[in-house]
Amino acid sequence: MALLNGTPTDYYNGDESEFGNYQFVSLEDIINQFMIIYVGEEKIISKAKRTDVAFHAQRALAELSFDTFKSCKSQEVLVPASLQIVLPHDYVNYTKISWVDSVGVKHPLYYTNKTSNPIASLQDDNGEFKLNPIGTLTLASNVVVLDGDYSDILMHGMRVDSPNLKPASYIHKVTTTAGITSITLENKNGDNDKNALATTNEQLLITRIQYSGNDLIPARTTLTETTTTAAALIGDTQLNLTSVAGLEVGMIINHPAFVNNNDVEEGNGSIKIVGVGSSTVELSHPAIEDVGLGDTVGFISNINRSTTWESYKSSTPSDINDDYEDDTYWRMNGNRYGLDPQHAQANGSFYIDCNSGKIHFSSNISGKTVIIEYISDSLGTEEEMRVHKFAEEAMYKWINHGILAGRINTPEYLVARFKKERFAAVRTAKLRLSNMKVEELTQILRGKSKQIKH
């Protein structure tokens, strides 16, 4: 039975998304053919559920995608001044990252393991991860005056524990005047019992100020203040502001009308900016109180920016040099022995912050176009779930071995046999997909015969 149903005219004049698809077999066809050919009476697998076959087929597709299939995924991005790019949505690992010059030539960037972006936490003078301010309590008041400048306290529902405060008290507002910080507290038990009132008049050590279920408080926070140009009502998620300068997605709002106390214990108490317009911001949660015209609204940057990352991105890398004949590398003939190749280049460097899901670039990549070539597991969309014909046999052997190895009372020699067959089929697929051509290898080997002067 022929595999081509149309004519060449139908192909060349048809849908562009179908171009080149003859080299692939869909995962659904792989499963259907396996059920027909490999499962049944007088066959090695007498019975098998389609769901089991589909599971092992998807696992085979994912595993082969990592180191056997050719990766065709790439993304072109422009590196902003922040020197950070979010990883692609279906990213698993990168294969190559390059920046492109004005004539379209790619210059490879090199991964650096000499820096990182660790989480910077607030510490006291003794280096301990504690925030234990002394607060002046006023009977029947929900305002607590602290004993110093605690601008690092985030307003968005941080919890305050103290014996002389009502339980479950949450920070509703933070103000700092002349180096003294005051916090306004509220209780999350409902509209009829909102105030977290003090039960005594005295100075008292606040035993804990808790940030979203975590006692560690980010140390590098910055506050940007602006005023509203249009009042927001209860239920609104959009604010009109006099200026959006310095605001970015991910910043946390500091205003009593936007507090999400109910989700604090689950770590979701942050009311964040999800969109920035020309004069408006869109917030992740609606207002629980009315916002008055001309109110001052603060936005806190809680995005982790460690000292290490700030230093890395703000300096021109001194370890990247393309002129080796200088006092650094050519003070004496032969002194370059032992030079680290990852720094002996002028293209730039990058590293990947797994916690934030971003790629961080060195300062000389700012404003350049970068191509991210990466691999995925081929399970993201239905269109991706396809297998190159060079690896079709490897898929069948993989599914066979997976089903037999997962069954009880399967003879061990049978499992070992299909394990060997799977290994051989994967190796064959890898060789075929490596796409080595004799003419191209010949050209490369001719270059090896060049004489290099030392």
The 8 nearest C-alpha neighbors of each residue, nearest first, counted from 0:
[[1, 2, 3, 4, 5, 32, 28, 21],
 [0, 2, 3, 4, 5, 6, 21, 24],
 [1, 3, 4, 0, 21, 5, 24, 22],
 [4, 2, 1, 5, 6, 21, 0, 7],
 [3, 5, 2, 6, 1, 9, 7, 10],
 [6, 4, 3, 9, 7, 10, 8, 2],
 [5, 7, 9, 8, 10, 4, 3, 11],
 [8, 6, 10, 9, 11, 5, 12, 3],
 [9, 7, 6, 10, 11, 12, 13, 5],
 [10, 8, 6, 7, 12, 13, 11, 5],
 [9, 11, 7, 13, 8, 12, 6, 5],
 [12, 10, 8, 13, 9, 7, 18, 14],
 [13, 11, 9, 10, 8, 14, 15, 7],
 [12, 14, 10, 9, 11, 15, 17, 8],
 [13, 15, 16, 17, 12, 18, 10, 11],
 [14, 16, 17, 18, 13, 11, 12, 10],
 [15, 17, 14, 18, 20, 19, 13, 382],
 [18, 16, 15, 20, 14, 19, 13, 10],
 [19, 17, 15, 20, 16, 14, 10, 11],
 [20, 18, 21, 17, 22, 23, 16, 15],
 [19, 21, 22, 23, 17, 18, 24, 16],
 [22, 20, 23, 19, 24, 18, 17, 3],
 [21, 23, 20, 387, 388, 19, 24, 389],
 [24, 22, 387, 386, 21, 20, 388, 385],
 [25, 23, 386, 385, 387, 388, 26, 28],
 [26, 24, 385, 28, 27, 386, 384, 29],
 [25, 27, 29, 385, 28, 384, 30, 24],
 [26, 28, 30, 25, 29, 31, 385, 384],
 [29, 27, 31, 25, 26, 30, 32, 24],
 [28, 30, 26, 32, 27, 31, 33, 25],
 [29, 31, 33, 27, 28, 32, 34, 26],
 [32, 30, 28, 34, 33, 29, 27, 35],
 [31, 33, 35, 29, 34, 30, 28, 36],
 [32, 34, 30, 37, 36, 35, 31, 29],
 [35, 33, 38, 31, 32, 36, 37, 30],
 [34, 36, 32, 33, 37, 38, 31, 39],
 [37, 35, 33, 34, 32, 38, 39, 31],
 [36, 38, 33, 34, 35, 44, 42, 39],
 [39, 37, 44, 34, 45, 36, 46, 35],
 [40, 38, 45, 42, 46, 44, 41, 37],
 [39, 41, 45, 42, 38, 46, 44, 43],
 [42, 40, 39, 45, 43, 44, 38, 37],
 [43, 41, 40, 44, 39, 45, 38, 37],
 [42, 44, 45, 41, 37, 38, 39, 40],
 [45, 43, 38, 42, 46, 39, 37, 47],
 [44, 46, 39, 40, 38, 42, 43, 41],
 [47, 45, 44, 39, 38, 48, 40, 42],
 [48, 46, 49, 38, 51, 44, 45, 52],
 [49, 47, 51, 50, 52, 46, 53, 34],
 [48, 50, 52, 51, 53, 47, 34, 30],
 [49, 51, 53, 48, 52, 54, 47, 55],
 [52, 50, 54, 48, 49, 53, 55, 47],
 [51, 53, 49, 55, 50, 54, 56, 48],
 [52, 54, 56, 50, 51, 55, 49, 57],
 [55, 53, 51, 57, 56, 52, 50, 58],
 [54, 56, 58, 398, 52, 57, 53, 59],
 [57, 55, 53, 59, 54, 58, 398, 52],
 [58, 56, 60, 54, 59, 55, 61, 53],
 [57, 59, 55, 61, 60, 56, 62, 54],
 [58, 60, 56, 62, 57, 61, 63, 55],
 [61, 59, 57, 63, 58, 62, 64, 56],
 [62, 60, 376, 64, 58, 59, 63, 377],
 [61, 63, 59, 64, 65, 60, 58, 376],
 [62, 64, 67, 60, 65, 61, 66, 59],
 [65, 63, 68, 61, 62, 376, 66, 67],
 [64, 66, 63, 62, 67, 374, 376, 61],
 [67, 65, 64, 63, 68, 62, 69, 429],
 [68, 66, 63, 429, 64, 65, 69, 428],
 [69, 67, 64, 63, 70, 66, 432, 65],
 [68, 70, 71, 67, 432, 64, 433, 66],
 [69, 71, 374, 72, 68, 373, 64, 372],
 [70, 72, 69, 73, 372, 374, 373, 68],
 [73, 71, 70, 373, 372, 374, 74, 375],
 [74, 72, 372, 371, 373, 71, 370, 75],
 [73, 75, 371, 370, 76, 372, 72, 87],
 [76, 74, 370, 369, 371, 368, 73, 77],
 [77, 75, 369, 368, 78, 74, 370, 371],
 [76, 78, 368, 367, 369, 79, 366, 75],
 [77, 79, 366, 365, 367, 82, 76, 368],
 [80, 78, 81, 82, 366, 365, 77, 83],
 [79, 81, 82, 365, 366, 78, 83, 362],
 [80, 82, 79, 83, 78, 365, 312, 84],
 [83, 81, 360, 80, 79, 359, 78, 365],
 [84, 82, 359, 81, 358, 357, 360, 85],
 [83, 85, 358, 357, 86, 78, 359, 82],
 [86, 84, 357, 356, 358, 87, 83, 355],
 [85, 87, 357, 356, 88, 84, 90, 358],
 [88, 86, 90, 89, 85, 74, 371, 373],
 [87, 89, 90, 86, 85, 91, 379, 375],
 [90, 88, 87, 375, 91, 379, 376, 86],
 [91, 89, 87, 375, 88, 92, 86, 374],
 [90, 92, 375, 374, 89, 376, 93, 373],
 [93, 91, 374, 373, 90, 94, 375, 65],
 [94, 92, 373, 95, 372, 374, 91, 371],
 [93, 95, 373, 372, 92, 374, 96, 371],
 [94, 96, 372, 93, 371, 97, 373, 107],
 [97, 95, 371, 108, 370, 107, 372, 369],
 [98, 96, 107, 108, 106, 370, 369, 105],
 [97, 99, 369, 106, 368, 105, 370, 367],
 [100, 98, 105, 104, 103, 368, 106, 369],
 [99, 101, 103, 102, 104, 105, 98, 106],
 [102, 100, 103, 99, 104, 368, 367, 105],
 [101, 103, 100, 104, 99, 105, 106, 98],
 [104, 102, 100, 99, 101, 105, 98, 106],
 [105, 103, 99, 100, 102, 106, 101, 98],
 [104, 106, 99, 98, 97, 107, 103, 100],
 [105, 107, 97, 98, 99, 346, 108, 104],
 [108, 106, 97, 96, 105, 109, 98, 346],
 [109, 107, 97, 348, 347, 96, 346, 106],
 [108, 110, 348, 111, 349, 341, 107, 347],
 [109, 111, 349, 350, 348, 112, 108, 341],
 [112, 110, 113, 350, 349, 348, 109, 114],
 [111, 113, 114, 110, 350, 115, 349, 351],
 [112, 114, 111, 115, 350, 110, 311, 349],
 [115, 113, 112, 111, 307, 116, 311, 308],
 [114, 116, 117, 308, 307, 352, 113, 350],
 [115, 117, 308, 305, 307, 352, 118, 304],
 [118, 116, 305, 115, 119, 307, 308, 304],
 [117, 119, 305, 120, 303, 116, 217, 304],
 [120, 118, 305, 218, 217, 117, 219, 121],
 [121, 119, 217, 218, 216, 215, 118, 122],
 [120, 122, 218, 216, 217, 128, 119, 215],
 [123, 121, 128, 126, 127, 129, 120, 124],
 [122, 124, 126, 125, 127, 129, 128, 121],
 [123, 125, 126, 122, 127, 128, 129, 121],
 [126, 124, 123, 127, 122, 128, 129, 121],
 [125, 127, 122, 123, 124, 128, 129, 121],
 [126, 128, 122, 125, 123, 129, 124, 121],
 [129, 127, 122, 121, 215, 126, 123, 130],
 [130, 128, 127, 131, 122, 123, 215, 214],
 [129, 131, 132, 208, 207, 128, 123, 122],
 [130, 132, 205, 206, 129, 207, 204, 133],
 [133, 131, 205, 204, 130, 134, 145, 146],
 [134, 132, 204, 146, 203, 145, 205, 202],
 [133, 135, 145, 144, 203, 202, 143, 146],
 [134, 136, 202, 144, 143, 201, 145, 203],
 [137, 135, 200, 201, 143, 202, 197, 134],
 [138, 136, 200, 140, 197, 139, 199, 135],
 [137, 139, 199, 200, 197, 198, 140, 136],
 [138, 140, 196, 197, 198, 137, 141, 199],
 [141, 139, 196, 137, 138, 142, 197, 136],
 [140, 142, 196, 184, 195, 183, 197, 194],
 [143, 141, 183, 140, 182, 184, 144, 181],
 [142, 144, 182, 136, 181, 135, 134, 145],
 [145, 143, 181, 135, 134, 180, 182, 142],
 [146, 144, 134, 180, 133, 181, 147, 143],
 [147, 145, 133, 134, 132, 179, 144, 148],
 [148, 146, 179, 145, 178, 180, 149, 132],
 [147, 149, 178, 179, 180, 150, 175, 146],
 [150, 148, 151, 180, 152, 147, 179, 175],
 [149, 151, 152, 148, 175, 180, 153, 173],
 [152, 150, 149, 220, 153, 218, 219, 217],
 [153, 151, 150, 149, 154, 173, 216, 157],
 [154, 152, 155, 151, 157, 299, 173, 150],
 [153, 155, 172, 170, 253, 156, 173, 171],
 [154, 156, 258, 269, 153, 157, 253, 268],
 [157, 155, 260, 170, 169, 154, 258, 268],
 [158, 156, 210, 170, 169, 209, 155, 154],
 [157, 159, 169, 209, 208, 168, 156, 170],
 [160, 158, 208, 168, 207, 169, 209, 157],
 [161, 159, 207, 206, 205, 208, 158, 168],
 [160, 162, 205, 164, 163, 206, 159, 207],
 [163, 161, 164, 160, 165, 166, 205, 206],
 [164, 162, 198, 161, 197, 199, 165, 203],
 [165, 163, 197, 161, 162, 198, 196, 166],
 [164, 166, 195, 196, 168, 167, 197, 163],
 [167, 165, 168, 164, 160, 195, 186, 161],
 [166, 168, 186, 169, 165, 187, 158, 160],
 [169, 167, 186, 195, 159, 166, 185, 158],
 [168, 170, 158, 156, 184, 185, 157, 159],
 [171, 169, 184, 156, 157, 154, 172, 183],
 [170, 172, 184, 183, 255, 154, 185, 169],
 [171, 173, 183, 154, 182, 255, 170, 254],
 [174, 172, 182, 154, 181, 183, 175, 180],
 [175, 173, 181, 180, 182, 176, 172, 150],
 [174, 176, 180, 179, 178, 181, 177, 150],
 [175, 177, 179, 178, 180, 174, 181, 148],
 [178, 176, 179, 175, 180, 148, 147, 174],
 [177, 179, 148, 176, 147, 175, 180, 149],
 [180, 178, 147, 148, 176, 175, 177, 146],
 [181, 179, 175, 148, 145, 174, 149, 147],
 [182, 180, 144, 174, 143, 145, 173, 175],
 [181, 183, 173, 143, 172, 142, 170, 184],
 [182, 184, 142, 172, 171, 141, 170, 143],
 [185, 183, 170, 171, 141, 169, 195, 168],
 [186, 184, 195, 194, 169, 193, 168, 171],
 [185, 187, 193, 195, 168, 194, 188, 167],
 [186, 188, 189, 260, 193, 185, 261, 167],
 [189, 187, 186, 192, 193, 190, 191, 167],
 [188, 190, 191, 192, 187, 193, 186, 194],
 [189, 191, 193, 192, 188, 187, 194, 186],
 [192, 190, 189, 193, 188, 194, 186, 187],
 [193, 191, 190, 189, 194, 188, 186, 187],
 [192, 194, 186, 185, 190, 189, 191, 187],
 [195, 193, 185, 186, 196, 192, 141, 184],
 [194, 196, 185, 186, 165, 141, 168, 184],
 [197, 195, 141, 140, 139, 194, 165, 164],
 [198, 196, 164, 138, 139, 140, 199, 163],
 [197, 199, 163, 138, 164, 139, 196, 200],
 [198, 200, 138, 197, 201, 163, 137, 136],
 [201, 199, 137, 138, 136, 202, 198, 135],
 [202, 200, 136, 135, 199, 203, 137, 134],
 [203, 201, 135, 134, 136, 133, 204, 200],
 [202, 204, 134, 133, 205, 201, 135, 136],
 [203, 205, 133, 206, 132, 134, 131, 202],
 [206, 204, 161, 207, 131, 132, 133, 203],
 [205, 207, 161, 160, 204, 131, 208, 159],
 [208, 206, 160, 205, 159, 209, 131, 130],
 [209, 207, 159, 158, 157, 160, 130, 210],
 [208, 210, 158, 214, 157, 207, 213, 212],
 [209, 211, 157, 213, 212, 214, 216, 208],
 [212, 210, 266, 263, 213, 264, 268, 209],
 [211, 213, 264, 266, 210, 209, 214, 265],
 [212, 214, 210, 215, 211, 209, 216, 266],
 [213, 215, 209, 210, 216, 212, 208, 129],
 [216, 214, 213, 120, 128, 217, 121, 210],
 [215, 217, 121, 120, 210, 218, 214, 213],
 [218, 216, 120, 121, 219, 119, 215, 220],
 [217, 219, 121, 120, 119, 220, 216, 151],
 [220, 218, 217, 304, 221, 119, 303, 305],
 [219, 221, 301, 300, 218, 151, 299, 222],
 [222, 220, 300, 299, 223, 219, 301, 151],
 [221, 223, 299, 298, 297, 300, 224, 220],
 [224, 222, 298, 297, 299, 221, 225, 245],
 [223, 225, 297, 296, 298, 222, 295, 226],
 [224, 226, 296, 295, 242, 297, 241, 240],
 [227, 225, 295, 293, 294, 296, 240, 241],
 [226, 228, 240, 293, 294, 229, 239, 292],
 [227, 229, 240, 239, 241, 293, 292, 226],
 [230, 228, 292, 239, 227, 231, 238, 240],
 [229, 231, 292, 291, 290, 232, 227, 228],
 [232, 230, 290, 289, 235, 238, 229, 233],
 [233, 231, 289, 235, 234, 290, 230, 288],
 [232, 234, 286, 288, 287, 289, 235, 231],
 [233, 235, 285, 286, 232, 287, 236, 288],
 [236, 234, 285, 286, 232, 233, 237, 231],
 [235, 237, 285, 282, 281, 284, 286, 234],
 [238, 236, 281, 235, 280, 282, 279, 239],
 [237, 239, 279, 280, 240, 231, 281, 236],
 [240, 238, 279, 228, 229, 227, 278, 237],
 [241, 239, 227, 228, 242, 278, 226, 279],
 [240, 242, 226, 228, 227, 225, 278, 239],
 [243, 241, 240, 244, 278, 225, 226, 279],
 [242, 244, 246, 278, 245, 240, 277, 241],
 [245, 243, 246, 242, 247, 223, 225, 278],
 [244, 246, 243, 247, 223, 242, 298, 224],
 [247, 245, 243, 244, 250, 248, 275, 298],
 [248, 246, 250, 249, 275, 245, 272, 274],
 [247, 249, 272, 273, 250, 274, 275, 246],
 [248, 250, 272, 271, 247, 273, 251, 302],
 [249, 251, 300, 271, 272, 299, 248, 298],
 [252, 250, 271, 299, 298, 270, 272, 300],
 [253, 251, 298, 297, 254, 270, 271, 299],
 [252, 254, 297, 298, 154, 296, 155, 251],
 [253, 255, 256, 257, 296, 252, 172, 297],
 [256, 254, 257, 171, 172, 258, 253, 288],
 [257, 255, 288, 286, 287, 254, 258, 290],
 [256, 258, 286, 255, 254, 287, 259, 270],
 [259, 257, 155, 260, 156, 255, 256, 171],
 [258, 260, 268, 261, 262, 156, 257, 270],
 [261, 259, 156, 263, 262, 258, 268, 187],
 [260, 262, 259, 263, 187, 268, 264, 265],
 [263, 261, 268, 267, 265, 260, 264, 259],
 [264, 262, 268, 266, 211, 260, 265, 267],
 [265, 263, 266, 212, 262, 211, 261, 267],
 [264, 266, 263, 262, 267, 212, 211, 268],
 [265, 267, 211, 263, 264, 212, 268, 262],
 [268, 266, 262, 263, 265, 269, 211, 264],
 [267, 269, 263, 262, 259, 266, 260, 156],
 [268, 270, 267, 155, 271, 251, 259, 156],
 [271, 269, 251, 283, 284, 252, 268, 282],
 [272, 270, 251, 249, 250, 283, 282, 269],
 [271, 273, 282, 248, 249, 250, 274, 281],
 [272, 274, 248, 282, 281, 283, 271, 249],
 [273, 275, 281, 280, 272, 248, 276, 282],
 [276, 274, 280, 279, 281, 247, 248, 277],
 [277, 275, 279, 278, 280, 274, 243, 281],
 [276, 278, 279, 275, 243, 242, 280, 240],
 [279, 277, 276, 240, 239, 243, 242, 241],
 [280, 278, 239, 276, 238, 240, 277, 275],
 [279, 281, 275, 238, 274, 237, 276, 282],
 [280, 282, 237, 274, 273, 236, 272, 275],
 [283, 281, 272, 236, 273, 284, 271, 237],
 [282, 284, 271, 270, 273, 272, 281, 236],
 [285, 283, 282, 270, 236, 286, 257, 271],
 [286, 284, 236, 234, 235, 287, 233, 283],
 [287, 285, 233, 257, 234, 256, 288, 235],
 [286, 288, 233, 256, 257, 285, 234, 289],
 [289, 287, 256, 233, 286, 290, 232, 257],
 [288, 290, 232, 233, 231, 291, 256, 286],
 [291, 289, 231, 230, 232, 256, 288, 292],
 [292, 290, 230, 294, 293, 289, 231, 227],
 [291, 293, 230, 229, 294, 227, 228, 290],
 [294, 292, 227, 226, 228, 291, 295, 229],
 [295, 293, 226, 291, 227, 292, 296, 290],
 [296, 294, 226, 225, 293, 297, 227, 224],
 [295, 297, 225, 224, 226, 254, 294, 253],
 [298, 296, 224, 253, 223, 252, 222, 225],
 [297, 299, 252, 223, 251, 253, 222, 250],
 [300, 298, 222, 251, 221, 250, 301, 252],
 [299, 301, 250, 221, 220, 302, 222, 251],
 [300, 302, 220, 299, 303, 250, 251, 217],
 [303, 301, 300, 304, 249, 250, 220, 219],
 [302, 304, 301, 305, 118, 219, 119, 217],
 [305, 303, 302, 308, 309, 219, 306, 116],
 [304, 306, 307, 308, 119, 116, 117, 303],
 [305, 307, 309, 308, 310, 304, 119, 116],
 [308, 306, 305, 310, 309, 116, 311, 115],
 [307, 309, 311, 116, 305, 310, 306, 312],
 [310, 308, 306, 312, 311, 307, 313, 305],
 [309, 311, 307, 313, 308, 312, 306, 314],
 [312, 310, 308, 309, 313, 314, 307, 361],
 [311, 313, 362, 309, 361, 310, 314, 308],
 [314, 312, 310, 311, 309, 362, 315, 308],
 [315, 313, 312, 311, 316, 310, 362, 317],
 [314, 316, 362, 317, 363, 313, 361, 312],
 [317, 315, 318, 319, 314, 361, 362, 363],
 [318, 316, 319, 315, 320, 314, 342, 345],
 [317, 319, 316, 342, 320, 343, 344, 315],
 [320, 318, 342, 345, 317, 344, 316, 343],
 [319, 321, 345, 344, 322, 343, 318, 323],
 [320, 322, 345, 344, 323, 343, 319, 346],
 [323, 321, 320, 324, 325, 328, 345, 344],
 [322, 324, 328, 325, 321, 329, 320, 327],
 [325, 323, 329, 322, 328, 326, 327, 330],
 [326, 324, 329, 327, 323, 328, 330, 322],
 [325, 327, 330, 329, 328, 324, 323, 331],
 [326, 328, 325, 329, 330, 323, 324, 335],
 [329, 327, 323, 335, 325, 326, 330, 324],
 [330, 328, 324, 325, 331, 326, 327, 332],
 [329, 331, 326, 328, 327, 325, 332, 334],
 [332, 330, 329, 334, 333, 328, 335, 326],
 [331, 333, 334, 329, 330, 335, 328, 324],
 [334, 332, 335, 331, 336, 329, 330, 328],
 [335, 333, 336, 331, 332, 329, 328, 330],
 [336, 334, 333, 338, 328, 337, 329, 332],
 [335, 337, 334, 338, 333, 339, 328, 332],
 [336, 338, 335, 339, 334, 340, 333, 328],
 [337, 339, 335, 336, 340, 343, 342, 328],
 [338, 340, 341, 342, 337, 343, 336, 335],
 [341, 339, 343, 342, 338, 344, 337, 109],
 [342, 340, 339, 343, 109, 344, 111, 110],
 [343, 341, 319, 340, 344, 318, 339, 320],
 [344, 342, 340, 341, 320, 319, 339, 321],
 [343, 345, 321, 342, 319, 320, 346, 341],
 [344, 346, 321, 319, 320, 347, 343, 342],
 [345, 347, 108, 344, 106, 107, 348, 109],
 [348, 346, 108, 345, 361, 363, 364, 109],
 [347, 349, 109, 108, 361, 110, 360, 111],
 [350, 348, 360, 110, 359, 111, 361, 109],
 [349, 351, 359, 110, 111, 358, 352, 360],
 [352, 350, 358, 353, 357, 359, 349, 356],
 [351, 353, 357, 354, 355, 356, 358, 350],
 [352, 354, 356, 355, 351, 357, 358, 86],
 [355, 353, 352, 356, 357, 117, 351, 116],
 [354, 356, 357, 353, 352, 85, 303, 351],
 [357, 355, 353, 354, 352, 86, 85, 358],
 [358, 356, 85, 86, 84, 352, 355, 351],
 [357, 359, 351, 84, 83, 350, 352, 85],
 [360, 358, 83, 350, 349, 82, 351, 357],
 [361, 359, 349, 82, 348, 364, 83, 362],
 [360, 362, 348, 312, 363, 364, 349, 347],
 [361, 363, 312, 364, 365, 315, 313, 360],
 [362, 364, 365, 361, 347, 315, 316, 360],
 [365, 363, 362, 367, 361, 366, 360, 347],
 [366, 364, 78, 367, 363, 80, 362, 79],
 [367, 365, 78, 79, 77, 364, 368, 80],
 [368, 366, 364, 365, 78, 77, 369, 98],
 [369, 367, 77, 98, 99, 76, 78, 366],
 [368, 370, 98, 76, 97, 75, 77, 99],
 [371, 369, 75, 97, 74, 96, 98, 372],
 [372, 370, 96, 74, 73, 373, 75, 95],
 [373, 371, 73, 95, 94, 72, 93, 96],
 [372, 374, 93, 94, 92, 72, 73, 371],
 [373, 375, 92, 70, 91, 93, 72, 90],
 [374, 376, 91, 90, 377, 89, 373, 64],
 [375, 377, 61, 378, 64, 65, 374, 91],
 [378, 376, 383, 375, 384, 379, 61, 64],
 [379, 377, 376, 384, 380, 383, 61, 381],
 [378, 380, 377, 383, 89, 381, 376, 384],
 [381, 379, 383, 382, 378, 384, 377, 89],
 [380, 382, 384, 383, 379, 378, 385, 26],
 [383, 381, 380, 384, 385, 25, 379, 377],
 [384, 382, 377, 380, 381, 385, 378, 379],
 [385, 383, 381, 26, 377, 382, 378, 25],
 [384, 386, 25, 26, 24, 383, 23, 387],
 [387, 385, 24, 23, 25, 388, 391, 26],
 [386, 388, 23, 389, 390, 22, 24, 391],
 [389, 387, 391, 390, 23, 22, 386, 24],
 [388, 390, 387, 428, 391, 431, 432, 392],
 [391, 389, 428, 393, 388, 392, 387, 394],
 [392, 390, 388, 394, 393, 389, 386, 387],
 [391, 393, 395, 394, 390, 396, 424, 389],
 [394, 392, 424, 390, 396, 425, 391, 395],
 [393, 395, 397, 391, 392, 396, 398, 59],
 [396, 394, 392, 398, 397, 393, 399, 391],
 [395, 397, 421, 399, 393, 394, 398, 400],
 [396, 398, 394, 400, 395, 421, 399, 393],
 [399, 397, 401, 395, 55, 400, 396, 56],
 [400, 398, 396, 397, 402, 401, 395, 403],
 [399, 401, 417, 403, 397, 398, 402, 404],
 [402, 400, 398, 404, 399, 403, 397, 55],
 [401, 403, 405, 399, 404, 400, 398, 406],
 [404, 402, 400, 406, 405, 401, 414, 399],
 [405, 403, 401, 402, 406, 414, 400, 409],
 [406, 404, 402, 403, 401, 407, 400, 409],
 [407, 405, 403, 404, 409, 408, 402, 401],
 [406, 408, 409, 405, 404, 403, 410, 411],
 [409, 407, 410, 406, 411, 403, 404, 405],
 [408, 410, 407, 406, 411, 403, 413, 414],
 [411, 409, 413, 412, 408, 414, 407, 403],
 [412, 410, 414, 413, 415, 409, 408, 416],
 [413, 411, 415, 410, 414, 416, 409, 417],
 [412, 414, 416, 411, 410, 415, 417, 409],
 [413, 415, 411, 417, 416, 412, 404, 418],
 [416, 414, 418, 412, 413, 417, 411, 419],
 [417, 415, 413, 419, 418, 414, 412, 420],
 [416, 418, 420, 400, 419, 414, 415, 421],
 [417, 419, 415, 421, 416, 420, 400, 414],
 [420, 418, 422, 417, 416, 421, 423, 415],
 [419, 421, 417, 423, 422, 418, 424, 416],
 [422, 420, 396, 418, 424, 419, 397, 423],
 [421, 423, 419, 425, 420, 424, 426, 418],
 [422, 424, 426, 420, 421, 425, 419, 427],
 [425, 423, 393, 427, 421, 426, 422, 420],
 [426, 424, 428, 393, 422, 427, 423, 429],
 [425, 427, 429, 423, 424, 428, 422, 430],
 [426, 428, 424, 430, 425, 429, 423, 431],
 [429, 427, 390, 425, 431, 430, 426, 389],
 [428, 430, 426, 432, 67, 427, 431, 433],
 [431, 429, 427, 433, 428, 432, 426, 434],
 [430, 432, 428, 433, 429, 434, 427, 389],
 [431, 433, 434, 429, 430, 428, 68, 389],
 [432, 434, 430, 431, 435, 429, 69, 67],
 [435, 433, 432, 431, 436, 430, 429, 69],
 [434, 436, 433, 437, 440, 439, 431, 430],
 [437, 435, 439, 438, 440, 434, 441, 433],
 [436, 438, 440, 439, 441, 435, 442, 434],
 [439, 437, 441, 440, 436, 442, 443, 435],
 [438, 440, 442, 436, 441, 437, 443, 435],
 [441, 439, 443, 437, 442, 438, 444, 436],
 [440, 442, 438, 444, 439, 443, 437, 445],
 [441, 443, 445, 439, 440, 444, 438, 446],
 [444, 442, 440, 446, 445, 441, 439, 447],
 [445, 443, 447, 441, 446, 442, 440, 448],
 [446, 444, 442, 447, 443, 448, 441, 449],
 [445, 447, 443, 444, 448, 449, 442, 441],
 [446, 448, 444, 445, 449, 443, 450, 442],
 [447, 449, 446, 445, 450, 444, 451, 443],
 [450, 448, 447, 446, 451, 445, 444, 452],
 [449, 451, 448, 452, 447, 446, 453, 445],
 [452, 450, 449, 453, 448, 447, 446, 445],
 [453, 451, 450, 449, 448, 333, 332, 447],
 [452, 451, 333, 450, 332, 335, 336, 334]]
